[in-house]
Amino acid sequence: MTDTAATDTTVPEIAVRLFAGAAAEFGADDATVRARTVGELVEALTAGASPEAARVIGRSSLLVDGVACTDLGRVLAPGSRVDVLPPFAGG
C-alpha cells in the first residue's frame, strides 16, 4: 500500500480480526487499516509485521464480511470487516 493510501481519508478504514496463529504472530487480535482492495489490506498488514507474521498472513484465508475471498483485487467498502484465518493443522 502506498503512503498516500495510508493517510488518504477517502480510502476506507477496514476492521481486521486475526485468529489463532495469525494473531499470535501479528501480536494482536485486531487491527484497523486503510485499504481500497483486499490486496492493499494484506500489504498494509504485512508491511510492518515480522517476516513470520507476514508469511502466516500471506498464507491465511480471508473472509470479507463473512464470505471467503481469494480475489486480491476485490474492492473494500467503508465499514467492511476482514477476518484473517491461518491454515489449521499445519496446512
HTML snippet that shows the backbone in 3Dmol.js (N, CA, C, O; Angstrom):
<script src="https://3Dmol.org/build/3Dmol-min.js"></script>
<div id="view" style="width:600px;height:400px;position:relative"></div>
<script>
const pdb = `
ATOM      1  N   MET A   1       0.851  -1.167   0.000  1.00  0.00           N
ATOM      2  CA  MET A   1       0.000   0.000   0.000  1.00  0.00           C
ATOM      3  C   MET A   1       0.893   1.226   0.000  1.00  0.00           C
ATOM      4  O   MET A   1       1.920   1.250   0.678  1.00  0.00           O
ATOM      5  N   THR A   2       0.516   2.219  -0.740  1.00  0.00           N
ATOM      6  CA  THR A   2       1.316   3.429  -0.795  1.00  0.00           C
ATOM      7  C   THR A   2       1.094   4.270   0.446  1.00  0.00           C
ATOM      8  O   THR A   2       0.089   4.124   1.142  1.00  0.00           O
ATOM      9  N   ASP A   3       2.055   5.159   0.715  1.00  0.00           N
ATOM     10  CA  ASP A   3       1.899   6.050   1.857  1.00  0.00           C
ATOM     11  C   ASP A   3       0.669   6.925   1.693  1.00  0.00           C
ATOM     12  O   ASP A   3       0.018   7.275   2.677  1.00  0.00           O
ATOM     13  N   THR A   4       0.343   7.283   0.444  1.00  0.00           N
ATOM     14  CA  THR A   4      -0.837   8.100   0.193  1.00  0.00           C
ATOM     15  C   THR A   4      -2.094   7.405   0.689  1.00  0.00           C
ATOM     16  O   THR A   4      -2.935   8.030   1.334  1.00  0.00           O
ATOM     17  N   ALA A   5      -2.229   6.107   0.393  1.00  0.00           N
ATOM     18  CA  ALA A   5      -3.416   5.374   0.835  1.00  0.00           C
ATOM     19  C   ALA A   5      -3.496   5.319   2.355  1.00  0.00           C
ATOM     20  O   ALA A   5      -4.587   5.372   2.923  1.00  0.00           O
ATOM     21  N   ALA A   6      -2.355   5.213   3.009  1.00  0.00           N
ATOM     22  CA  ALA A   6      -2.346   5.110   4.467  1.00  0.00           C
ATOM     23  C   ALA A   6      -2.839   6.389   5.134  1.00  0.00           C
ATOM     24  O   ALA A   6      -3.372   6.342   6.242  1.00  0.00           O
ATOM     25  N   THR A   7      -2.666   7.531   4.471  1.00  0.00           N
ATOM     26  CA  THR A   7      -3.065   8.795   5.078  1.00  0.00           C
ATOM     27  C   THR A   7      -4.253   9.444   4.380  1.00  0.00           C
ATOM     28  O   THR A   7      -4.783  10.442   4.869  1.00  0.00           O
ATOM     29  N   ASP A   8      -4.677   8.903   3.259  1.00  0.00           N
ATOM     30  CA  ASP A   8      -5.789   9.458   2.489  1.00  0.00           C
ATOM     31  C   ASP A   8      -7.100   9.095   3.169  1.00  0.00           C
ATOM     32  O   ASP A   8      -7.459   7.920   3.250  1.00  0.00           O
ATOM     33  N   THR A   9      -7.812  10.098   3.655  1.00  0.00           N
ATOM     34  CA  THR A   9      -9.049   9.825   4.386  1.00  0.00           C
ATOM     35  C   THR A   9     -10.182   9.374   3.474  1.00  0.00           C
ATOM     36  O   THR A   9     -11.238   8.978   3.968  1.00  0.00           O
ATOM     37  N   THR A  10      -9.993   9.424   2.141  1.00  0.00           N
ATOM     38  CA  THR A  10     -11.013   8.895   1.235  1.00  0.00           C
ATOM     39  C   THR A  10     -10.876   7.388   1.074  1.00  0.00           C
ATOM     40  O   THR A  10     -11.778   6.735   0.549  1.00  0.00           O
ATOM     41  N   VAL A  11      -9.750   6.832   1.523  1.00  0.00           N
ATOM     42  CA  VAL A  11      -9.560   5.380   1.495  1.00  0.00           C
ATOM     43  C   VAL A  11     -10.236   4.815   2.735  1.00  0.00           C
ATOM     44  O   VAL A  11      -9.958   5.266   3.847  1.00  0.00           O
ATOM     45  N   PRO A  12     -11.125   3.827   2.563  1.00  0.00           N
ATOM     46  CA  PRO A  12     -11.894   3.353   3.723  1.00  0.00           C
ATOM     47  C   PRO A  12     -11.034   2.708   4.803  1.00  0.00           C
ATOM     48  O   PRO A  12     -10.038   2.041   4.523  1.00  0.00           O
ATOM     49  N   GLU A  13     -11.454   2.931   6.045  1.00  0.00           N
ATOM     50  CA  GLU A  13     -10.869   2.216   7.178  1.00  0.00           C
ATOM     51  C   GLU A  13     -11.542   0.853   7.254  1.00  0.00           C
ATOM     52  O   GLU A  13     -12.768   0.746   7.231  1.00  0.00           O
ATOM     53  N   ILE A  14     -10.725  -0.177   7.344  1.00  0.00           N
ATOM     54  CA  ILE A  14     -11.233  -1.543   7.363  1.00  0.00           C
ATOM     55  C   ILE A  14     -10.851  -2.199   8.684  1.00  0.00           C
ATOM     56  O   ILE A  14      -9.687  -2.176   9.083  1.00  0.00           O
ATOM     57  N   ALA A  15     -11.829  -2.779   9.355  1.00  0.00           N
ATOM     58  CA  ALA A  15     -11.584  -3.522  10.591  1.00  0.00           C
ATOM     59  C   ALA A  15     -11.092  -4.916  10.228  1.00  0.00           C
ATOM     60  O   ALA A  15     -11.672  -5.590   9.377  1.00  0.00           O
ATOM     61  N   VAL A  16     -10.023  -5.337  10.879  1.00  0.00           N
ATOM     62  CA  VAL A  16      -9.429  -6.645  10.623  1.00  0.00           C
ATOM     63  C   VAL A  16      -9.389  -7.420  11.932  1.00  0.00           C
ATOM     64  O   VAL A  16      -8.949  -6.907  12.961  1.00  0.00           O
ATOM     65  N   ARG A  17      -9.858  -8.667  11.877  1.00  0.00           N
ATOM     66  CA  ARG A  17      -9.734  -9.566  13.031  1.00  0.00           C
ATOM     67  C   ARG A  17      -8.783 -10.683  12.629  1.00  0.00           C
ATOM     68  O   ARG A  17      -8.931 -11.287  11.567  1.00  0.00           O
ATOM     69  N   LEU A  18      -7.810 -10.951  13.481  1.00  0.00           N
ATOM     70  CA  LEU A  18      -6.835 -12.010  13.238  1.00  0.00           C
ATOM     71  C   LEU A  18      -7.077 -13.128  14.235  1.00  0.00           C
ATOM     72  O   LEU A  18      -7.353 -12.880  15.409  1.00  0.00           O
ATOM     73  N   PHE A  19      -6.972 -14.355  13.763  1.00  0.00           N
ATOM     74  CA  PHE A  19      -7.267 -15.516  14.597  1.00  0.00           C
ATOM     75  C   PHE A  19      -6.049 -16.424  14.726  1.00  0.00           C
ATOM     76  O   PHE A  19      -5.178 -16.465  13.857  1.00  0.00           O
ATOM     77  N   ALA A  20      -6.019 -17.150  15.840  1.00  0.00           N
ATOM     78  CA  ALA A  20      -5.045 -18.217  16.121  1.00  0.00           C
ATOM     79  C   ALA A  20      -3.614 -17.760  15.815  1.00  0.00           C
ATOM     80  O   ALA A  20      -3.161 -16.738  16.331  1.00  0.00           O
ATOM     81  N   GLY A  21      -2.909 -18.522  14.976  1.00  0.00           N
ATOM     82  CA  GLY A  21      -1.506 -18.252  14.677  1.00  0.00           C
ATOM     83  C   GLY A  21      -1.276 -16.896  14.042  1.00  0.00           C
ATOM     84  O   GLY A  21      -0.223 -16.293  14.251  1.00  0.00           O
ATOM     85  N   ALA A  22      -2.238 -16.400  13.266  1.00  0.00           N
ATOM     86  CA  ALA A  22      -2.091 -15.071  12.655  1.00  0.00           C
ATOM     87  C   ALA A  22      -2.062 -14.003  13.746  1.00  0.00           C
ATOM     88  O   ALA A  22      -1.247 -13.082  13.691  1.00  0.00           O
ATOM     89  N   ALA A  23      -2.935 -14.120  14.725  1.00  0.00           N
ATOM     90  CA  ALA A  23      -2.950 -13.167  15.838  1.00  0.00           C
ATOM     91  C   ALA A  23      -1.689 -13.292  16.679  1.00  0.00           C
ATOM     92  O   ALA A  23      -1.105 -12.289  17.089  1.00  0.00           O
ATOM     93  N   ALA A  24      -1.273 -14.528  16.933  1.00  0.00           N
ATOM     94  CA  ALA A  24      -0.077 -14.738  17.746  1.00  0.00           C
ATOM     95  C   ALA A  24       1.156 -14.127  17.082  1.00  0.00           C
ATOM     96  O   ALA A  24       1.950 -13.463  17.748  1.00  0.00           O
ATOM     97  N   GLU A  25       1.321 -14.345  15.787  1.00  0.00           N
ATOM     98  CA  GLU A  25       2.486 -13.811  15.086  1.00  0.00           C
ATOM     99  C   GLU A  25       2.389 -12.303  14.887  1.00  0.00           C
ATOM    100  O   GLU A  25       3.396 -11.601  14.972  1.00  0.00           O
ATOM    101  N   PHE A  26       1.185 -11.800  14.624  1.00  0.00           N
ATOM    102  CA  PHE A  26       0.984 -10.371  14.399  1.00  0.00           C
ATOM    103  C   PHE A  26       1.094  -9.594  15.707  1.00  0.00           C
ATOM    104  O   PHE A  26       1.483  -8.426  15.714  1.00  0.00           O
ATOM    105  N   GLY A  27       0.748 -10.249  16.811  1.00  0.00           N
ATOM    106  CA  GLY A  27       0.839  -9.612  18.118  1.00  0.00           C
ATOM    107  C   GLY A  27      -0.423  -8.879  18.537  1.00  0.00           C
ATOM    108  O   GLY A  27      -0.407  -8.086  19.478  1.00  0.00           O
ATOM    109  N   ALA A  28      -1.526  -9.148  17.828  1.00  0.00           N
ATOM    110  CA  ALA A  28      -2.809  -8.516  18.173  1.00  0.00           C
ATOM    111  C   ALA A  28      -3.935  -9.323  17.554  1.00  0.00           C
ATOM    112  O   ALA A  28      -3.758  -9.994  16.537  1.00  0.00           O
ATOM    113  N   ASP A  29      -5.103  -9.243  18.190  1.00  0.00           N
ATOM    114  CA  ASP A  29      -6.291  -9.925  17.667  1.00  0.00           C
ATOM    115  C   ASP A  29      -7.028  -9.091  16.629  1.00  0.00           C
ATOM    116  O   ASP A  29      -7.826  -9.614  15.851  1.00  0.00           O
ATOM    117  N   ASP A  30      -6.754  -7.787  16.625  1.00  0.00           N
ATOM    118  CA  ASP A  30      -7.456  -6.941  15.661  1.00  0.00           C
ATOM    119  C   ASP A  30      -6.571  -5.779  15.246  1.00  0.00           C
ATOM    120  O   ASP A  30      -5.575  -5.456  15.893  1.00  0.00           O
ATOM    121  N   ALA A  31      -6.974  -5.165  14.144  1.00  0.00           N
ATOM    122  CA  ALA A  31      -6.257  -4.010  13.610  1.00  0.00           C
ATOM    123  C   ALA A  31      -7.235  -3.215  12.759  1.00  0.00           C
ATOM    124  O   ALA A  31      -8.284  -3.720  12.358  1.00  0.00           O
ATOM    125  N   THR A  32      -6.886  -1.992  12.494  1.00  0.00           N
ATOM    126  CA  THR A  32      -7.635  -1.169  11.557  1.00  0.00           C
ATOM    127  C   THR A  32      -6.638  -0.644  10.539  1.00  0.00           C
ATOM    128  O   THR A  32      -5.613  -0.063  10.897  1.00  0.00           O
ATOM    129  N   VAL A  33      -6.949  -0.853   9.266  1.00  0.00           N
ATOM    130  CA  VAL A  33      -6.063  -0.371   8.208  1.00  0.00           C
ATOM    131  C   VAL A  33      -6.884   0.384   7.177  1.00  0.00           C
ATOM    132  O   VAL A  33      -8.094   0.187   7.061  1.00  0.00           O
ATOM    133  N   ARG A  34      -6.221   1.236   6.442  1.00  0.00           N
ATOM    134  CA  ARG A  34      -6.854   1.913   5.307  1.00  0.00           C
ATOM    135  C   ARG A  34      -6.441   1.155   4.055  1.00  0.00           C
ATOM    136  O   ARG A  34      -5.254   0.969   3.784  1.00  0.00           O
ATOM    137  N   ALA A  35      -7.443   0.720   3.295  1.00  0.00           N
ATOM    138  CA  ALA A  35      -7.168  -0.044   2.083  1.00  0.00           C
ATOM    139  C   ALA A  35      -8.356   0.040   1.148  1.00  0.00           C
ATOM    140  O   ALA A  35      -9.509   0.038   1.578  1.00  0.00           O
ATOM    141  N   ARG A  36      -8.054   0.113  -0.141  1.00  0.00           N
ATOM    142  CA  ARG A  36      -9.113   0.119  -1.153  1.00  0.00           C
ATOM    143  C   ARG A  36      -9.488  -1.294  -1.579  1.00  0.00           C
ATOM    144  O   ARG A  36     -10.638  -1.570  -1.921  1.00  0.00           O
ATOM    145  N   THR A  37      -8.493  -2.189  -1.553  1.00  0.00           N
ATOM    146  CA  THR A  37      -8.701  -3.556  -2.026  1.00  0.00           C
ATOM    147  C   THR A  37      -8.175  -4.551  -0.998  1.00  0.00           C
ATOM    148  O   THR A  37      -7.467  -4.185  -0.059  1.00  0.00           O
ATOM    149  N   VAL A  38      -8.534  -5.809  -1.194  1.00  0.00           N
ATOM    150  CA  VAL A  38      -8.031  -6.867  -0.312  1.00  0.00           C
ATOM    151  C   VAL A  38      -6.505  -6.936  -0.410  1.00  0.00           C
ATOM    152  O   VAL A  38      -5.833  -7.129   0.603  1.00  0.00           O
ATOM    153  N   GLY A  39      -5.959  -6.782  -1.599  1.00  0.00           N
ATOM    154  CA  GLY A  39      -4.504  -6.799  -1.770  1.00  0.00           C
ATOM    155  C   GLY A  39      -3.823  -5.689  -0.990  1.00  0.00           C
ATOM    156  O   GLY A  39      -2.795  -5.919  -0.352  1.00  0.00           O
ATOM    157  N   GLU A  40      -4.384  -4.490  -1.034  1.00  0.00           N
ATOM    158  CA  GLU A  40      -3.823  -3.378  -0.256  1.00  0.00           C
ATOM    159  C   GLU A  40      -3.904  -3.667   1.233  1.00  0.00           C
ATOM    160  O   GLU A  40      -3.003  -3.311   1.991  1.00  0.00           O
ATOM    161  N   LEU A  41      -4.977  -4.307   1.645  1.00  0.00           N
ATOM    162  CA  LEU A  41      -5.136  -4.653   3.054  1.00  0.00           C
ATOM    163  C   LEU A  41      -4.037  -5.625   3.487  1.00  0.00           C
ATOM    164  O   LEU A  41      -3.430  -5.440   4.542  1.00  0.00           O
ATOM    165  N   VAL A  42      -3.779  -6.649   2.690  1.00  0.00           N
ATOM    166  CA  VAL A  42      -2.725  -7.614   3.018  1.00  0.00           C
ATOM    167  C   VAL A  42      -1.372  -6.902   3.064  1.00  0.00           C
ATOM    168  O   VAL A  42      -0.571  -7.145   3.967  1.00  0.00           O
ATOM    169  N   GLU A  43      -1.119  -6.027   2.096  1.00  0.00           N
ATOM    170  CA  GLU A  43       0.138  -5.268   2.093  1.00  0.00           C
ATOM    171  C   GLU A  43       0.270  -4.418   3.347  1.00  0.00           C
ATOM    172  O   GLU A  43       1.343  -4.357   3.948  1.00  0.00           O
ATOM    173  N   ALA A  44      -0.815  -3.762   3.743  1.00  0.00           N
ATOM    174  CA  ALA A  44      -0.784  -2.913   4.931  1.00  0.00           C
ATOM    175  C   ALA A  44      -0.512  -3.729   6.189  1.00  0.00           C
ATOM    176  O   ALA A  44       0.251  -3.300   7.054  1.00  0.00           O
ATOM    177  N   LEU A  45      -1.125  -4.890   6.296  1.00  0.00           N
ATOM    178  CA  LEU A  45      -0.913  -5.734   7.478  1.00  0.00           C
ATOM    179  C   LEU A  45       0.512  -6.265   7.543  1.00  0.00           C
ATOM    180  O   LEU A  45       1.101  -6.329   8.621  1.00  0.00           O
ATOM    181  N   THR A  46       1.064  -6.642   6.408  1.00  0.00           N
ATOM    182  CA  THR A  46       2.377  -7.280   6.400  1.00  0.00           C
ATOM    183  C   THR A  46       3.531  -6.287   6.355  1.00  0.00           C
ATOM    184  O   THR A  46       4.665  -6.656   6.657  1.00  0.00           O
ATOM    185  N   ALA A  47       3.269  -5.043   5.986  1.00  0.00           N
ATOM    186  CA  ALA A  47       4.335  -4.045   5.829  1.00  0.00           C
ATOM    187  C   ALA A  47       5.168  -3.871   7.100  1.00  0.00           C
ATOM    188  O   ALA A  47       6.396  -3.822   7.020  1.00  0.00           O
ATOM    189  N   GLY A  48       4.543  -3.780   8.244  1.00  0.00           N
ATOM    190  CA  GLY A  48       5.283  -3.569   9.480  1.00  0.00           C
ATOM    191  C   GLY A  48       5.404  -4.815  10.331  1.00  0.00           C
ATOM    192  O   GLY A  48       5.864  -4.755  11.471  1.00  0.00           O
ATOM    193  N   ALA A  49       4.993  -5.941   9.779  1.00  0.00           N
ATOM    194  CA  ALA A  49       4.978  -7.191  10.550  1.00  0.00           C
ATOM    195  C   ALA A  49       6.331  -7.900  10.460  1.00  0.00           C
ATOM    196  O   ALA A  49       7.142  -7.626   9.576  1.00  0.00           O
ATOM    197  N   SER A  50       6.542  -8.803  11.385  1.00  0.00           N
ATOM    198  CA  SER A  50       7.744  -9.632  11.335  1.00  0.00           C
ATOM    199  C   SER A  50       7.669 -10.532  10.103  1.00  0.00           C
ATOM    200  O   SER A  50       6.584 -10.743   9.561  1.00  0.00           O
ATOM    201  N   PRO A  51       8.804 -11.066   9.653  1.00  0.00           N
ATOM    202  CA  PRO A  51       8.771 -11.973   8.498  1.00  0.00           C
ATOM    203  C   PRO A  51       7.849 -13.170   8.722  1.00  0.00           C
ATOM    204  O   PRO A  51       7.157 -13.593   7.795  1.00  0.00           O
ATOM    205  N   GLU A  52       7.828 -13.716   9.927  1.00  0.00           N
ATOM    206  CA  GLU A  52       6.957 -14.866  10.200  1.00  0.00           C
ATOM    207  C   GLU A  52       5.482 -14.466  10.180  1.00  0.00           C
ATOM    208  O   GLU A  52       4.647 -15.201   9.654  1.00  0.00           O
ATOM    209  N   ALA A  53       5.161 -13.305  10.751  1.00  0.00           N
ATOM    210  CA  ALA A  53       3.773 -12.826  10.704  1.00  0.00           C
ATOM    211  C   ALA A  53       3.345 -12.589   9.266  1.00  0.00           C
ATOM    212  O   ALA A  53       2.228 -12.945   8.889  1.00  0.00           O
ATOM    213  N   ALA A  54       4.209 -11.998   8.459  1.00  0.00           N
ATOM    214  CA  ALA A  54       3.893 -11.759   7.045  1.00  0.00           C
ATOM    215  C   ALA A  54       3.667 -13.078   6.315  1.00  0.00           C
ATOM    216  O   ALA A  54       2.773 -13.177   5.474  1.00  0.00           O
ATOM    217  N   ARG A  55       4.468 -14.088   6.629  1.00  0.00           N
ATOM    218  CA  ARG A  55       4.316 -15.399   5.997  1.00  0.00           C
ATOM    219  C   ARG A  55       2.972 -16.012   6.371  1.00  0.00           C
ATOM    220  O   ARG A  55       2.255 -16.509   5.502  1.00  0.00           O
ATOM    221  N   VAL A  56       2.628 -15.982   7.648  1.00  0.00           N
ATOM    222  CA  VAL A  56       1.363 -16.567   8.096  1.00  0.00           C
ATOM    223  C   VAL A  56       0.175 -15.811   7.494  1.00  0.00           C
ATOM    224  O   VAL A  56      -0.772 -16.431   7.010  1.00  0.00           O
ATOM    225  N   ILE A  57       0.222 -14.497   7.520  1.00  0.00           N
ATOM    226  CA  ILE A  57      -0.878 -13.705   6.948  1.00  0.00           C
ATOM    227  C   ILE A  57      -1.004 -13.973   5.455  1.00  0.00           C
ATOM    228  O   ILE A  57      -2.114 -14.092   4.936  1.00  0.00           O
ATOM    229  N   GLY A  58       0.117 -14.068   4.769  1.00  0.00           N
ATOM    230  CA  GLY A  58       0.102 -14.341   3.337  1.00  0.00           C
ATOM    231  C   GLY A  58      -0.489 -15.683   2.971  1.00  0.00           C
ATOM    232  O   GLY A  58      -1.005 -15.843   1.865  1.00  0.00           O
ATOM    233  N   ARG A  59      -0.428 -16.647   3.864  1.00  0.00           N
ATOM    234  CA  ARG A  59      -0.971 -17.985   3.621  1.00  0.00           C
ATOM    235  C   ARG A  59      -2.371 -18.165   4.194  1.00  0.00           C
ATOM    236  O   ARG A  59      -2.977 -19.222   4.020  1.00  0.00           O
ATOM    237  N   SER A  60      -2.885 -17.160   4.866  1.00  0.00           N
ATOM    238  CA  SER A  60      -4.173 -17.273   5.534  1.00  0.00           C
ATOM    239  C   SER A  60      -5.343 -17.140   4.567  1.00  0.00           C
ATOM    240  O   SER A  60      -5.225 -16.558   3.489  1.00  0.00           O
ATOM    241  N   SER A  61      -6.473 -17.699   4.989  1.00  0.00           N
ATOM    242  CA  SER A  61      -7.733 -17.492   4.283  1.00  0.00           C
ATOM    243  C   SER A  61      -8.316 -16.168   4.764  1.00  0.00           C
ATOM    244  O   SER A  61      -8.160 -15.791   5.925  1.00  0.00           O
ATOM    245  N   LEU A  62      -8.984 -15.475   3.859  1.00  0.00           N
ATOM    246  CA  LEU A  62      -9.577 -14.189   4.198  1.00  0.00           C
ATOM    247  C   LEU A  62     -11.084 -14.253   4.009  1.00  0.00           C
ATOM    248  O   LEU A  62     -11.581 -14.770   3.009  1.00  0.00           O
ATOM    249  N   LEU A  63     -11.793 -13.723   4.984  1.00  0.00           N
ATOM    250  CA  LEU A  63     -13.234 -13.580   4.875  1.00  0.00           C
ATOM    251  C   LEU A  63     -13.544 -12.093   4.848  1.00  0.00           C
ATOM    252  O   LEU A  63     -13.141 -11.353   5.745  1.00  0.00           O
ATOM    253  N   VAL A  64     -14.256 -11.657   3.825  1.00  0.00           N
ATOM    254  CA  VAL A  64     -14.686 -10.266   3.734  1.00  0.00           C
ATOM    255  C   VAL A  64     -16.175 -10.235   4.071  1.00  0.00           C
ATOM    256  O   VAL A  64     -17.005 -10.777   3.342  1.00  0.00           O
ATOM    257  N   ASP A  65     -16.485  -9.602   5.170  1.00  0.00           N
ATOM    258  CA  ASP A  65     -17.862  -9.549   5.654  1.00  0.00           C
ATOM    259  C   ASP A  65     -18.476 -10.943   5.729  1.00  0.00           C
ATOM    260  O   ASP A  65     -19.636 -11.147   5.370  1.00  0.00           O
ATOM    261  N   GLY A  66     -17.674 -11.897   6.204  1.00  0.00           N
ATOM    262  CA  GLY A  66     -18.149 -13.256   6.443  1.00  0.00           C
ATOM    263  C   GLY A  66     -18.125 -14.181   5.246  1.00  0.00           C
ATOM    264  O   GLY A  66     -18.545 -15.333   5.358  1.00  0.00           O
ATOM    265  N   VAL A  67     -17.640 -13.709   4.085  1.00  0.00           N
ATOM    266  CA  VAL A  67     -17.622 -14.525   2.869  1.00  0.00           C
ATOM    267  C   VAL A  67     -16.178 -14.721   2.422  1.00  0.00           C
ATOM    268  O   VAL A  67     -15.416 -13.758   2.334  1.00  0.00           O
ATOM    269  N   ALA A  68     -15.801 -15.975   2.139  1.00  0.00           N
ATOM    270  CA  ALA A  68     -14.439 -16.274   1.706  1.00  0.00           C
ATOM    271  C   ALA A  68     -14.078 -15.452   0.472  1.00  0.00           C
ATOM    272  O   ALA A  68     -14.891 -15.275  -0.435  1.00  0.00           O
ATOM    273  N   CYS A  69     -12.843 -14.953   0.457  1.00  0.00           N
ATOM    274  CA  CYS A  69     -12.389 -14.119  -0.643  1.00  0.00           C
ATOM    275  C   CYS A  69     -10.964 -14.493  -1.025  1.00  0.00           C
ATOM    276  O   CYS A  69     -10.065 -14.487  -0.184  1.00  0.00           O
ATOM    277  N   THR A  70     -10.761 -14.819  -2.296  1.00  0.00           N
ATOM    278  CA  THR A  70      -9.419 -15.094  -2.808  1.00  0.00           C
ATOM    279  C   THR A  70      -8.989 -14.041  -3.825  1.00  0.00           C
ATOM    280  O   THR A  70      -7.867 -14.089  -4.328  1.00  0.00           O
ATOM    281  N   ASP A  71      -9.865 -13.096  -4.130  1.00  0.00           N
ATOM    282  CA  ASP A  71      -9.601 -12.055  -5.125  1.00  0.00           C
ATOM    283  C   ASP A  71      -8.941 -10.857  -4.458  1.00  0.00           C
ATOM    284  O   ASP A  71      -9.606 -10.071  -3.782  1.00  0.00           O
ATOM    285  N   LEU A  72      -7.614 -10.716  -4.650  1.00  0.00           N
ATOM    286  CA  LEU A  72      -6.901  -9.608  -4.024  1.00  0.00           C
ATOM    287  C   LEU A  72      -7.302  -8.261  -4.609  1.00  0.00           C
ATOM    288  O   LEU A  72      -7.022  -7.221  -4.013  1.00  0.00           O
ATOM    289  N   GLY A  73      -7.948  -8.267  -5.761  1.00  0.00           N
ATOM    290  CA  GLY A  73      -8.412  -7.036  -6.370  1.00  0.00           C
ATOM    291  C   GLY A  73      -9.798  -6.603  -5.915  1.00  0.00           C
ATOM    292  O   GLY A  73     -10.296  -5.553  -6.324  1.00  0.00           O
ATOM    293  N   ARG A  74     -10.412  -7.409  -5.075  1.00  0.00           N
ATOM    294  CA  ARG A  74     -11.766  -7.060  -4.601  1.00  0.00           C
ATOM    295  C   ARG A  74     -11.744  -5.723  -3.885  1.00  0.00           C
ATOM    296  O   ARG A  74     -10.913  -5.485  -3.008  1.00  0.00           O
ATOM    297  N   VAL A  75     -12.662  -4.859  -4.267  1.00  0.00           N
ATOM    298  CA  VAL A  75     -12.761  -3.534  -3.672  1.00  0.00           C
ATOM    299  C   VAL A  75     -13.483  -3.645  -2.331  1.00  0.00           C
ATOM    300  O   VAL A  75     -14.512  -4.310  -2.210  1.00  0.00           O
ATOM    301  N   LEU A  76     -12.918  -2.982  -1.339  1.00  0.00           N
ATOM    302  CA  LEU A  76     -13.499  -2.983   0.003  1.00  0.00           C
ATOM    303  C   LEU A  76     -14.348  -1.736   0.205  1.00  0.00           C
ATOM    304  O   LEU A  76     -13.971  -0.639  -0.207  1.00  0.00           O
ATOM    305  N   ALA A  77     -15.478  -1.916   0.832  1.00  0.00           N
ATOM    306  CA  ALA A  77     -16.388  -0.805   1.119  1.00  0.00           C
ATOM    307  C   ALA A  77     -16.127  -0.270   2.523  1.00  0.00           C
ATOM    308  O   ALA A  77     -15.675  -1.005   3.401  1.00  0.00           O
ATOM    309  N   PRO A  78     -16.412   1.008   2.729  1.00  0.00           N
ATOM    310  CA  PRO A  78     -16.302   1.532   4.088  1.00  0.00           C
ATOM    311  C   PRO A  78     -17.145   0.677   5.041  1.00  0.00           C
ATOM    312  O   PRO A  78     -18.286   0.328   4.738  1.00  0.00           O
ATOM    313  N   GLY A  79     -16.569   0.355   6.177  1.00  0.00           N
ATOM    314  CA  GLY A  79     -17.282  -0.452   7.157  1.00  0.00           C
ATOM    315  C   GLY A  79     -17.104  -1.952   6.976  1.00  0.00           C
ATOM    316  O   GLY A  79     -17.622  -2.731   7.776  1.00  0.00           O
ATOM    317  N   SER A  80     -16.378  -2.375   5.937  1.00  0.00           N
ATOM    318  CA  SER A  80     -16.129  -3.811   5.755  1.00  0.00           C
ATOM    319  C   SER A  80     -15.287  -4.348   6.897  1.00  0.00           C
ATOM    320  O   SER A  80     -14.532  -3.619   7.541  1.00  0.00           O
ATOM    321  N   ARG A  81     -15.438  -5.645   7.129  1.00  0.00           N
ATOM    322  CA  ARG A  81     -14.605  -6.333   8.118  1.00  0.00           C
ATOM    323  C   ARG A  81     -13.942  -7.507   7.421  1.00  0.00           C
ATOM    324  O   ARG A  81     -14.584  -8.245   6.674  1.00  0.00           O
ATOM    325  N   VAL A  82     -12.655  -7.671   7.671  1.00  0.00           N
ATOM    326  CA  VAL A  82     -11.908  -8.777   7.094  1.00  0.00           C
ATOM    327  C   VAL A  82     -11.376  -9.644   8.232  1.00  0.00           C
ATOM    328  O   VAL A  82     -10.732  -9.149   9.158  1.00  0.00           O
ATOM    329  N   ASP A  83     -11.652 -10.930   8.148  1.00  0.00           N
ATOM    330  CA  ASP A  83     -11.135 -11.901   9.115  1.00  0.00           C
ATOM    331  C   ASP A  83      -9.973 -12.638   8.475  1.00  0.00           C
ATOM    332  O   ASP A  83     -10.057 -13.055   7.320  1.00  0.00           O
ATOM    333  N   VAL A  84      -8.885 -12.801   9.223  1.00  0.00           N
ATOM    334  CA  VAL A  84      -7.684 -13.487   8.753  1.00  0.00           C
ATOM    335  C   VAL A  84      -7.590 -14.810   9.508  1.00  0.00           C
ATOM    336  O   VAL A  84      -7.355 -14.836  10.716  1.00  0.00           O
ATOM    337  N   LEU A  85      -7.778 -15.907   8.775  1.00  0.00           N
ATOM    338  CA  LEU A  85      -7.787 -17.255   9.363  1.00  0.00           C
ATOM    339  C   LEU A  85      -6.586 -18.023   8.858  1.00  0.00           C
ATOM    340  O   LEU A  85      -6.531 -18.366   7.677  1.00  0.00           O
ATOM    341  N   PRO A  86      -5.617 -18.304   9.724  1.00  0.00           N
ATOM    342  CA  PRO A  86      -4.430 -19.027   9.280  1.00  0.00           C
ATOM    343  C   PRO A  86      -4.741 -20.474   8.938  1.00  0.00           C
ATOM    344  O   PRO A  86      -5.782 -21.000   9.330  1.00  0.00           O
ATOM    345  N   PRO A  87      -3.828 -21.125   8.198  1.00  0.00           N
ATOM    346  CA  PRO A  87      -4.015 -22.550   7.927  1.00  0.00           C
ATOM    347  C   PRO A  87      -4.064 -23.318   9.261  1.00  0.00           C
ATOM    348  O   PRO A  87      -3.343 -22.995  10.205  1.00  0.00           O
ATOM    349  N   PHE A  88      -4.915 -24.320   9.312  1.00  0.00           N
ATOM    350  CA  PHE A  88      -5.048 -25.122  10.528  1.00  0.00           C
ATOM    351  C   PHE A  88      -4.337 -26.453  10.342  1.00  0.00           C
ATOM    352  O   PHE A  88      -4.174 -26.925   9.217  1.00  0.00           O
ATOM    353  N   ALA A  89      -3.921 -27.047  11.429  1.00  0.00           N
ATOM    354  CA  ALA A  89      -3.276 -28.376  11.442  1.00  0.00           C
ATOM    355  C   ALA A  89      -2.092 -28.404  10.494  1.00  0.00           C
ATOM    356  O   ALA A  89      -1.890 -29.380   9.771  1.00  0.00           O
ATOM    357  N   GLY A  90      -1.310 -27.335  10.497  1.00  0.00           N
ATOM    358  CA  GLY A  90      -0.094 -27.310   9.707  1.00  0.00           C
ATOM    359  C   GLY A  90      -0.320 -27.068   8.234  1.00  0.00           C
ATOM    360  O   GLY A  90       0.644 -27.050   7.468  1.00  0.00           O
ATOM    361  N   GLY A  91      -1.591 -26.875   7.791  1.00  0.00           N
ATOM    362  CA  GLY A  91      -1.922 -26.707   6.382  1.00  0.00           C
ATOM    363  C   GLY A  91      -1.473 -25.455   5.863  1.00  0.00           C
ATOM    364  O   GLY A  91      -1.678 -25.167   4.684  1.00  0.00           O
TER     365      GLY A  91
END
`;
const viewer = $3Dmol.createViewer("view");
viewer.addModel(pdb, "pdb");
viewer.setStyle({}, {cartoon: {color: "spectrum"}});
viewer.zoomTo();
viewer.render();
</script>
